[in-house]
């Protein structure tokens, strides 16, 4: 991943960003999903969750938009504060991180990860966590490059 020519400006999302953010939801299923996950059902669930956060602005949920110097939106980041299951300390969870496809490979994802890590430090979080589908190799490579590692593995078996 290369660094952007100039670092993107990252700001709080506002109502005018809703359509842009929801349009990017397709990127969350643009790779091989586990066999038991239907693409349309998964996408609808993701879209519904993001829309709820945009609409309700629940406490501990923070949405940000990355844009270039001309104000073109490049991607978005959704952070949530959560208590760590094992210790009870505050963690920052990256609920969503997505880049507009035309801006892939320009360092925007790296810039958003660095922003999330600064945000976590500023809010006295102990860890930054995230979840990623096994088939999302591009995202997994980015996260590993930035020092993220596996902690738990969630296993699923469909019941028929």
C-alpha positions as CSV (number, residue, x, y, z in Angstrom):
1,X,0.0,0.0,0.0
2,X,1.5,3.3,-1.0
3,X,1.1,6.5,1.0
4,X,-1.3,9.1,-0.4
5,X,0.3,12.1,-2.1
6,X,-1.2,14.2,0.6
7,X,-2.8,12.8,3.7
8,X,-6.6,12.7,3.6
9,X,-8.6,15.0,5.8
10,X,-10.7,12.9,8.3
11,X,-13.8,14.5,9.7
12,X,-16.9,13.5,11.5
13,X,-19.6,12.2,9.2
14,X,-22.7,14.4,8.8
15,X,-26.2,13.8,7.3
16,X,-25.0,14.7,3.8
17,X,-22.6,11.7,3.9
18,X,-25.3,9.0,4.5
19,X,-25.8,8.1,0.8
20,X,-22.0,8.0,0.2
21,X,-21.5,5.7,3.2
22,X,-24.4,3.4,2.4
23,X,-23.3,3.1,-1.2
24,X,-19.9,1.7,-0.1
25,X,-21.6,-1.2,1.8
26,X,-21.2,-3.4,-1.3
27,X,-17.5,-3.5,-0.7
28,X,-18.1,-5.5,2.5
29,X,-19.2,-8.5,0.4
30,X,-17.0,-8.1,-2.6
31,X,-14.9,-11.2,-2.0
32,X,-15.6,-14.9,-1.2
33,X,-17.9,-15.2,1.8
34,X,-18.2,-18.3,3.9
35,X,-20.4,-20.9,2.2
36,X,-23.3,-20.5,4.6
37,X,-23.5,-16.7,4.1
38,X,-25.7,-15.5,1.3
39,X,-24.3,-12.3,-0.3
40,X,-27.6,-10.4,-0.4
41,X,-28.6,-11.3,3.1
42,X,-25.2,-10.3,4.5
43,X,-25.2,-7.1,2.6
44,X,-28.7,-6.2,3.8
45,X,-27.6,-6.8,7.4
46,X,-24.5,-4.7,7.0
47,X,-26.5,-1.9,5.4
48,X,-29.2,-2.0,8.0
49,X,-26.6,-1.8,10.8
50,X,-24.8,1.2,9.3
51,X,-28.1,2.9,8.5
52,X,-29.2,2.4,12.2
53,X,-25.9,4.0,13.4
54,X,-26.3,6.9,11.0
55,X,-29.9,7.5,12.0
56,X,-29.8,6.9,15.8
57,X,-26.2,8.0,16.6
58,X,-26.0,5.6,19.6
59,X,-23.5,6.5,22.3
60,X,-20.1,5.1,21.7
61,X,-20.5,5.0,17.9
62,X,-18.4,7.5,15.9
63,X,-18.5,7.7,12.1
64,X,-15.8,9.5,10.1
65,X,-15.3,10.4,6.4
66,X,-11.9,10.7,4.7
67,X,-11.8,13.3,1.9
68,X,-9.1,14.8,-0.3
69,X,-8.1,18.5,-0.4
70,X,-10.9,19.1,-2.9
71,X,-13.5,17.6,-0.6
72,X,-14.0,14.4,-2.6
73,X,-15.0,11.6,-0.3
74,X,-12.6,8.7,-0.3
75,X,-13.9,6.3,2.3
76,X,-15.3,6.0,5.8
77,X,-14.4,4.7,9.3
78,X,-16.9,3.6,12.0
79,X,-15.4,3.4,15.5
80,X,-17.2,2.0,18.5
81,X,-16.1,2.0,22.1
82,X,-16.6,-1.4,23.8
83,X,-15.6,-3.0,27.1
84,X,-13.1,-5.8,26.7
85,X,-14.7,-9.1,27.5
86,X,-11.7,-10.5,29.4
87,X,-10.6,-7.4,31.4
88,X,-13.5,-4.9,31.3
89,X,-11.2,-2.1,30.0
90,X,-12.3,0.2,27.2
91,X,-11.3,-0.8,23.7
92,X,-11.9,0.9,20.4
93,X,-13.5,-1.4,17.8
94,X,-13.3,-0.6,14.1
95,X,-16.8,-1.6,13.1
96,X,-16.4,-0.5,9.5
97,X,-13.6,0.7,7.4
98,X,-14.1,1.0,3.6
99,X,-12.5,2.9,0.7
100,X,-14.3,3.9,-2.5
101,X,-13.1,1.5,-5.2
102,X,-11.5,4.2,-7.3
103,X,-9.2,5.1,-4.4
104,X,-8.0,1.6,-3.6
105,X,-4.2,1.3,-3.2
106,X,-3.6,5.0,-2.4
107,X,-2.9,4.6,1.3
108,X,-6.4,5.8,2.4
109,X,-7.0,2.6,4.4
110,X,-3.6,3.0,6.2
111,X,-4.5,6.6,7.0
112,X,-7.8,5.6,8.5
113,X,-6.2,2.9,10.6
114,X,-3.6,5.4,11.9
115,X,-6.5,7.8,12.7
116,X,-8.4,5.0,14.6
117,X,-5.2,4.2,16.6
118,X,-4.7,7.9,17.5
119,X,-8.4,8.2,18.4
120,X,-8.1,5.1,20.6
121,X,-5.0,6.5,22.4
122,X,-6.8,9.9,22.9
123,X,-9.8,8.1,24.4
124,X,-7.6,5.9,26.7
125,X,-8.5,2.6,25.0
126,X,-6.2,-0.3,25.6
127,X,-6.7,-2.1,22.2
128,X,-8.1,-1.5,18.8
129,X,-10.1,-4.5,17.6
130,X,-11.8,-5.4,14.4
131,X,-13.4,-8.3,12.6
132,X,-12.8,-9.4,9.1
133,X,-14.1,-12.2,6.9
134,X,-11.4,-14.9,6.1
135,X,-12.0,-14.3,2.3
136,X,-11.2,-10.6,2.5
137,X,-7.6,-11.1,1.8
138,X,-6.9,-7.4,0.8
139,X,-8.1,-6.1,4.2
140,X,-6.4,-8.9,6.1
141,X,-3.1,-8.0,4.4
142,X,-3.6,-4.3,5.3
143,X,-4.4,-5.1,8.9
144,X,-1.4,-7.5,9.3
145,X,0.9,-4.8,7.7
146,X,-0.2,-2.5,10.5
147,X,0.4,-5.0,13.3
148,X,-3.0,-6.5,13.8
149,X,-3.1,-10.2,14.7
150,X,-5.6,-12.9,15.4
151,X,-6.9,-13.1,18.9
152,X,-10.0,-15.4,18.8
153,X,-11.4,-17.3,15.9
154,X,-15.2,-17.4,15.7
155,X,-16.4,-20.7,14.3
156,X,-19.8,-21.3,12.8
157,X,-21.8,-24.4,11.8
158,X,-25.1,-24.0,10.0
159,X,-28.0,-25.9,11.7
160,X,-30.4,-27.4,9.2
